C-alpha cells in the first residue's frame, strides 16, 4: 500500500501555497487564481492554523453578502484543519476525504508543513496503480511473447518498469 510520501514524490508541482490568517479574502482568491488551485493553507507564523478553499469563499463570503476586501481569511477558513503525515497510507486519505467531504489535506510532520495532497492527486495515483496491475496481469497472460498483441484497450500511458521503481 502506497503512502502520502510516495504520492507527494510523484507530483510534478509540489509547491504549497500558503496565506497569512490576517490577509484579506480578496488576496486569498487572487492567489488561488494565480496558482490555479482551489485551496490555500492558512498560517500564523510557521504554524498551520486552517485551510481556505473556493468552497469557503462561495459559502461564507458570497452567499452571506460579505465584502472580500474587508473580510479576513481567519473569518472564513476551515479550522481545525484535517491533516495527514508522510506515513499515512492512501486508503486512509481517501477514506478521510470521502467521509469529511474535503478535497485537500495538508501534510504535516513534526509541526512542519511538508506538502498538500488533493483528491486529484489521489485519483491519479489510484489510476496509476490500477494500470500497473492491468499491465502485470496482461504480461502474465501473454507469457514469454511480450510483443503478442492483446485485446486490451487500457494502455493510456507508458508501462512503468516495476511498481518498486515507481515508488522508490
C-alpha positions as CSV (number, residue, x, y, z in Angstrom):
1,X,0.0,0.0,0.0
2,X,1.3,3.4,-1.0
3,X,1.9,6.3,1.4
4,X,1.5,10.0,1.2
5,X,5.3,10.3,0.9
6,X,5.1,8.3,-2.4
7,X,2.1,10.3,-3.7
8,X,4.0,13.6,-3.0
9,X,7.1,12.3,-4.6
10,X,5.2,11.6,-7.8
11,X,3.7,15.1,-8.0
12,X,5.0,17.3,-10.7
13,X,4.5,20.6,-8.8
14,X,5.0,20.2,-5.1
15,X,4.5,23.9,-4.3
16,X,2.3,24.5,-1.3
17,X,0.6,27.9,-1.5
18,X,0.0,29.5,1.9
19,X,-1.6,32.7,3.2
20,X,-1.5,34.6,6.4
21,X,-4.6,34.3,8.6
22,X,-5.0,38.1,8.6
23,X,-4.8,38.5,4.8
24,X,-8.0,39.6,3.1
25,X,-10.2,37.1,1.4
26,X,-9.7,39.1,-1.8
27,X,-5.9,38.4,-1.6
28,X,-6.6,34.7,-1.0
29,X,-8.9,34.4,-4.0
30,X,-6.3,36.3,-6.2
31,X,-3.5,33.9,-5.0
32,X,-5.7,30.8,-5.7
33,X,-6.4,32.2,-9.2
34,X,-2.7,32.9,-9.9
35,X,-1.7,29.4,-8.5
36,X,-4.5,27.7,-10.4
37,X,-5.5,25.9,-7.2
38,X,-8.6,25.5,-5.1
39,X,-7.1,25.8,-1.6
40,X,-4.5,27.7,0.5
41,X,-3.0,26.6,3.8
42,X,-3.6,29.3,6.3
43,X,-0.6,30.1,8.5
44,X,0.1,32.1,11.6
45,X,3.9,32.4,11.5
46,X,5.2,28.9,10.9
47,X,2.1,27.2,12.3
48,X,-0.7,25.8,10.2
49,X,-4.0,27.1,11.6
50,X,-6.5,26.3,8.9
51,X,-7.3,25.9,5.3
52,X,-9.3,28.2,3.0
53,X,-10.9,26.9,-0.2
54,X,-13.1,28.2,-3.0
55,X,-16.0,26.5,-1.3
56,X,-15.3,28.6,1.9
57,X,-15.4,31.7,-0.3
58,X,-18.6,30.8,-2.0
59,X,-20.5,29.8,1.2
60,X,-19.0,32.2,3.7
61,X,-18.5,35.4,1.6
62,X,-20.6,35.4,-1.5
63,X,-23.7,33.8,-0.1
64,X,-23.5,35.9,3.1
65,X,-23.0,39.1,1.1
66,X,-19.7,39.9,2.8
67,X,-17.0,42.1,1.2
68,X,-13.9,40.1,0.2
69,X,-11.6,43.1,0.5
70,X,-12.5,43.7,4.2
71,X,-13.2,40.1,5.4
72,X,-10.1,38.3,6.7
73,X,-9.1,34.7,5.8
74,X,-9.3,33.7,9.5
75,X,-13.0,34.7,9.5
76,X,-13.9,32.1,6.8
77,X,-11.2,29.4,7.0
78,X,-11.9,25.9,8.0
79,X,-10.3,25.1,11.3
80,X,-9.0,23.0,12.9
81,X,-7.5,21.6,9.7
82,X,-7.6,17.9,8.9
83,X,-4.1,16.8,8.0
84,X,-2.0,13.6,7.3
85,X,1.6,12.6,7.8
86,X,4.1,11.2,5.3
87,X,3.4,7.7,6.7
88,X,-0.4,7.8,6.2
89,X,-1.5,5.3,3.5
90,X,-3.5,6.3,0.5
91,X,-6.6,4.3,1.6
92,X,-6.7,6.3,4.8
93,X,-6.5,9.5,2.9
94,X,-9.3,8.6,0.5
95,X,-11.5,7.5,3.5
96,X,-10.8,10.8,5.3
97,X,-11.5,12.9,2.2
98,X,-14.7,11.0,1.4
99,X,-16.1,10.9,4.9
100,X,-15.3,14.5,5.7
101,X,-16.2,15.7,2.2
102,X,-12.9,17.6,1.7
103,X,-10.7,17.9,-1.3
104,X,-7.4,18.9,0.2
105,X,-5.2,17.5,3.0
106,X,-2.1,19.3,4.3
107,X,0.8,17.0,5.0
108,X,2.3,17.9,8.4
109,X,5.2,16.1,10.1
110,X,6.7,17.3,13.4
111,X,4.7,20.5,13.2
112,X,6.1,21.4,9.8
113,X,4.0,21.8,6.6
114,X,5.6,19.4,4.1
115,X,3.0,19.4,1.3
116,X,-0.6,19.3,0.2
117,X,-2.4,16.5,-1.5
118,X,-5.7,16.9,-3.3
119,X,-8.4,14.5,-4.3
120,X,-7.0,14.8,-7.9
121,X,-3.6,13.6,-6.7
122,X,-5.3,10.6,-5.0
123,X,-7.3,9.7,-8.1
124,X,-4.3,10.0,-10.3
125,X,-2.4,7.7,-8.0
126,X,-5.2,5.2,-7.9
127,X,-5.4,5.1,-11.7
128,X,-1.7,4.5,-12.0
129,X,-1.9,1.6,-9.5
130,X,-4.7,0.1,-11.4
131,X,-3.0,0.5,-14.8
132,X,0.1,-1.2,-13.3
133,X,-1.9,-4.1,-12.1
134,X,-3.6,-4.5,-15.5
135,X,-0.2,-4.3,-17.2
136,X,1.2,-7.0,-14.9
137,X,-1.8,-9.3,-15.5
138,X,-1.6,-8.8,-19.3
139,X,2.1,-9.7,-19.1
140,X,1.4,-12.8,-17.1
141,X,-1.3,-13.9,-19.5
142,X,0.8,-13.2,-22.6
143,X,3.7,-15.2,-21.2
144,X,7.2,-15.1,-22.7
145,X,6.0,-13.4,-26.0
146,X,5.7,-9.7,-24.9
147,X,5.1,-8.5,-28.5
148,X,2.0,-10.6,-28.9
149,X,-1.0,-8.2,-29.4
150,X,-3.8,-8.3,-26.9
151,X,-7.4,-7.2,-27.0
152,X,-6.9,-4.9,-24.0
153,X,-7.6,-1.2,-24.7
154,X,-6.4,0.0,-21.4
155,X,-3.0,1.5,-22.3
156,X,-3.1,5.2,-21.9
157,X,0.4,5.8,-20.6
158,X,3.8,4.1,-20.8
159,X,4.2,0.9,-18.7
160,X,6.2,1.5,-15.5
161,X,9.2,-0.9,-15.2
162,X,8.1,-2.2,-11.8
163,X,5.9,-1.0,-9.0
164,X,9.0,-0.7,-6.9
165,X,10.8,1.6,-9.3
166,X,7.8,3.9,-9.3
167,X,7.7,4.4,-5.5
168,X,11.4,4.4,-4.5
